[in-house]
Amino acid sequence: MKDFKALQQQYEIDVYPMREVVFVKGKNSRLWDDKGNEYIDLSSGISVANIGHSNEKVAQAIAEQARTLITCANTFYNDKKALFLEKLFSVAPKNLKKAFLTNSGTEAVEAAIKFARFTTKKKNFIAAMKGFHGRTMGALSATFKKEYREAFEPLVPGFSFAPYNNFEKLAEAVDDDTAGIILEVVQGEGGINIGDREYFQKVRKLCDEKNILLIIDEIQTGFCRTGKMFAIEHYGIEADMMTLAKSIAGGFPMGALLCSDKIQIERGKHGSTFGGNPLACAAGIAAIDFMVENKLWEESAAKGKYFREKLEARRLSKVREIRQIGLMIGIELKEKVQPYIVELLSQGVVTLPAGTTVLRLLPPLTIDYADLDAAVEKIAAVLA
């Protein structure tokens, strides 16, 4: 057998903080490494495998489409793209009417920035402290963490940051040239920080009063992760633009920017070679169908509550707080989280960090209760 780790180290640019495992297979909430060891996956590839690894419906749709038509230039109409858009808007918030399809979340954010500037003829944006929106130059400009930003400055000008859930500070940052406010309704990378309903309603009102576009980033929270199809549904507001990706196509690379009727963009001002290709659209149709048929938002809500209550009942000494909305769970520790992520991996449980002290859990929404119970036992043993 080839040494896959050595091969990857030889040829891949070293930008990722690697863990010492080579995954070769996945099914639902389980992963297997190249040595045959089995793991419970509480990461979903960072909220990508919401419908489980190697979902049969998505795999079949991809295989059938690959034998039919893989790529189609976006200057032509396509049957799968048309059907995917119809499917996407059947579950999207009703005020959002049009989409620009991308390959990733950061591309959706880039499109939102361009569309906001073109529509409003203004230049500035306000984002939240601890927010994360991507790593390309525009999206990075809206991302708070200095470790991601500093080496690449100067970034796109016109971005400022306000404390999350602090409306007064955000309002103070607004000026006459503010084109958009971009926010996550739940900050994923920032620590599973859950937005206050009153805060978001005030932000929506401010945007209406000041002719500012509200951009809601649902890249990590979308598609049933928080117990609703989209997290914004918890807040009683509407976005002017919404960015999507990660689980939109069951693990196949895809993203989207959804826009209300306010958004204007001319032909030729933006584009994508691969965005909305037939293969991605076939996967997306199958993924959304699976979510709807199985009411995964209900599964997420019930399983997230169950998981949190099981963990809280253990009264774990190393835990400061558990934050949970659907199957999006942040366990804030009293110390740095990285050693516990490594220990859990050695115990067969895949988890994620969110900042320096938060253990982030994003299991597939299809995970069964037996795996949740087994994961609780492993986590409790490590964090007791």
JOTA-V505855 format. One record per pair of residues at least 4 apart in sequence whose ideal C-beta (glycine too) atoms are under 7 Angstrom apart, sorted by the first residue. I is the first residue (numbers start at 1). J is the second residue. Records with the same first field share a line. If there is no record, write none. Layout:
I = J / J
This chain:
2 = 7
3 = 7
4 = 8 / 22 / 34
5 = 9 / 22
6 = 10
7 = 11
8 = 12
19 = 345
21 = 33 / 345
22 = 33 / 34
23 = 31 / 33
24 = 32 / 33 / 34
25 = 32
26 = 30 / 31 / 53 / 54
27 = 53 / 54
28 = 52 / 53 / 364 / 366
29 = 40 / 41 / 52 / 363 / 364 / 366 / 367 / 371
30 = 38 / 39 / 40 / 41
31 = 39 / 41 / 53 / 350
32 = 36 / 37 / 38
33 = 37
37 = 348
38 = 348
39 = 348 / 349 / 350
40 = 348 / 349 / 371 / 374 / 375
41 = 350 / 363 / 364
42 = 349 / 350 / 351 / 361 / 362 / 363 / 375
43 = 350 / 351 / 352 / 362
44 = 48 / 49 / 50 / 362 / 363 / 364
45 = 49 / 251
46 = 246 / 352 / 362
47 = 220 / 225 / 246 / 247 / 362
48 = 246 / 247 / 251
49 = 53 / 251 / 364
50 = 223 / 224 / 225 / 247 / 296 / 364 / 365
51 = 55 / 250 / 287 / 290 / 291 / 296 / 365 / 366
52 = 364 / 366
53 = 364
54 = 59
55 = 59 / 250 / 290
56 = 60
57 = 61 / 286 / 289 / 290
58 = 62 / 250 / 251 / 283 / 286 / 287
59 = 63
60 = 64
61 = 65 / 282 / 283 / 285 / 286
62 = 66 / 252 / 279 / 282 / 283
63 = 67
64 = 68
65 = 69 / 80 / 278 / 279 / 282
66 = 70 / 279
69 = 278
70 = 278 / 279
71 = 277 / 278
72 = 76 / 78 / 277 / 278
74 = 271 / 272 / 275 / 276
77 = 82
78 = 82 / 278
79 = 83
80 = 84 / 278 / 281 / 282
81 = 85 / 276 / 278 / 281
82 = 86
83 = 87 / 285
84 = 88 / 281 / 284 / 285
85 = 89 / 99
86 = 90
87 = 285 / 288
88 = 92 / 99 / 256 / 288
91 = 229 / 288 / 292
92 = 96 / 258
93 = 230 / 232 / 238
95 = 238 / 260
96 = 242 / 258 / 259 / 260
97 = 259 / 260 / 261
98 = 259
99 = 256 / 257 / 258
100 = 111 / 256 / 257 / 270
101 = 256 / 275 / 276
102 = 107 / 108 / 111 / 255 / 256 / 257 / 272 / 275
103 = 107 / 253 / 254 / 255 / 272 / 274 / 275
104 = 245 / 253 / 255
105 = 109 / 134 / 219 / 243 / 245 / 246 / 255
106 = 110 / 134 / 135 / 136 / 139
107 = 111 / 255
108 = 112 / 243 / 244 / 245 / 255 / 256 / 257
109 = 113 / 133 / 134 / 138 / 139 / 142 / 217 / 243
110 = 114 / 136 / 138 / 139
111 = 115 / 257 / 270
112 = 116 / 215 / 241 / 243 / 257
113 = 117 / 125 / 138
114 = 118 / 270
115 = 119 / 241 / 259 / 263 / 265
116 = 120 / 179 / 180 / 213 / 215
117 = 122 / 123 / 179
118 = 264 / 265 / 269
119 = 213 / 262 / 263 / 264
120 = 179 / 211 / 213
122 = 177 / 178 / 179
123 = 158 / 177 / 179
124 = 158 / 175 / 177 / 178 / 179
125 = 142 / 158 / 159 / 179 / 180 / 182
126 = 160 / 162 / 170 / 173 / 174 / 178 / 181
127 = 131 / 133 / 142 / 144 / 159 / 161 / 182
128 = 144 / 161 / 162 / 164 / 183
129 = 144 / 161 / 162 / 163 / 164
130 = 144 / 164 / 187 / 190 / 191 / 193
131 = 142 / 143 / 144 / 164 / 183 / 184 / 187 / 190
132 = 143 / 188 / 189 / 190
133 = 139 / 142 / 143 / 182 / 217
134 = 139 / 140 / 143
135 = 139 / 140 / 148
136 = 140
137 = 141 / 155 / 156
138 = 156
139 = 143
140 = 148 / 149 / 152 / 155
141 = 155 / 156 / 159
142 = 159 / 182
143 = 148 / 149
144 = 161
145 = 149
146 = 150
149 = 153 / 155
160 = 173
162 = 166 / 169 / 170 / 173
163 = 169
164 = 187 / 193
165 = 195 / 196 / 199
166 = 170
167 = 171 / 199 / 202 / 203
168 = 172
169 = 173
170 = 203
171 = 206
174 = 178 / 206 / 210 / 212
178 = 210 / 212
179 = 212 / 213
180 = 212 / 213 / 215
181 = 203 / 207 / 212 / 214 / 215
182 = 215 / 217
183 = 216 / 217
184 = 188 / 217 / 221
185 = 195 / 200 / 216 / 221 / 231 / 232 / 235
186 = 192 / 193 / 194 / 195 / 221 / 226 / 231 / 325 / 328
187 = 191 / 193
188 = 192 / 220 / 354
189 = 354
190 = 354 / 355
191 = 330 / 354 / 355 / 358
192 = 323 / 328 / 329 / 330 / 354 / 358 / 360
194 = 323 / 325
195 = 199 / 200
196 = 200
197 = 201 / 235 / 236
198 = 202
199 = 203
200 = 204 / 235 / 237
201 = 205 / 235 / 236 / 237
202 = 206
203 = 207 / 214
204 = 208 / 214 / 237
205 = 209
206 = 210
207 = 212 / 213 / 214
213 = 240 / 241 / 262
214 = 239 / 240
215 = 239 / 240 / 241 / 243
216 = 232 / 239 / 242
217 = 243
218 = 222 / 230 / 231 / 232 / 242 / 243 / 244
219 = 243 / 244 / 245 / 246
220 = 246
221 = 225 / 226 / 231 / 328
222 = 230 / 244 / 247
223 = 229 / 247 / 248 / 291
224 = 229 / 291 / 296 / 297 / 300 / 365
225 = 300 / 326 / 327 / 328
226 = 231 / 234 / 300 / 325 / 326 / 328
227 = 297 / 300 / 301 / 304 / 325 / 326
228 = 233 / 234 / 297
229 = 233 / 297
232 = 237 / 239
240 = 260 / 262 / 263
241 = 257 / 258 / 259 / 263
242 = 258
243 = 257
244 = 248 / 255 / 256 / 258
245 = 254 / 255
248 = 254 / 255 / 256 / 284 / 287
249 = 254 / 280 / 283 / 284 / 287
250 = 283 / 286 / 287
252 = 280 / 283
253 = 280
254 = 280 / 284
259 = 263
265 = 269 / 270
276 = 280 / 281
277 = 281
278 = 282
279 = 283
280 = 284
281 = 285
282 = 286
283 = 287
284 = 288
285 = 289
286 = 290
287 = 291
288 = 292
289 = 293
290 = 294
291 = 296
294 = 299
295 = 299
296 = 300 / 365
297 = 301
298 = 302
299 = 303 / 365
300 = 304 / 326 / 327 / 365
301 = 305 / 326
302 = 306
303 = 307 / 327 / 367 / 372
304 = 308 / 324 / 325 / 326 / 327 / 329
305 = 309
306 = 310 / 372
307 = 311 / 329 / 372 / 376
308 = 312 / 322 / 324 / 329
309 = 313
310 = 376
311 = 322 / 376 / 379
312 = 322
314 = 380
316 = 380 / 383 / 384
317 = 384
318 = 333 / 334 / 335 / 383
319 = 331 / 333 / 383
320 = 332 / 333 / 334
321 = 332
322 = 329 / 331
323 = 330
324 = 328 / 329
327 = 362 / 363 / 365
328 = 362
329 = 361
330 = 354 / 358 / 360
331 = 358 / 359
332 = 357 / 358
333 = 337 / 357 / 359
335 = 357
336 = 356 / 357
337 = 341 / 353 / 356 / 357 / 358 / 359
338 = 342 / 353
339 = 343
340 = 344 / 359 / 382 / 383
341 = 345 / 351 / 353 / 359
342 = 346
343 = 347 / 382
344 = 349 / 351 / 378 / 379 / 382
345 = 349 / 350
347 = 378 / 382
349 = 375 / 378
351 = 359 / 360 / 361
352 = 360 / 362
353 = 358 / 360
354 = 358 / 360
363 = 367
367 = 371 / 372
369 = 373
370 = 374
371 = 375
372 = 376
373 = 377
374 = 378
375 = 379
376 = 380
377 = 381
378 = 382
379 = 383
380 = 384
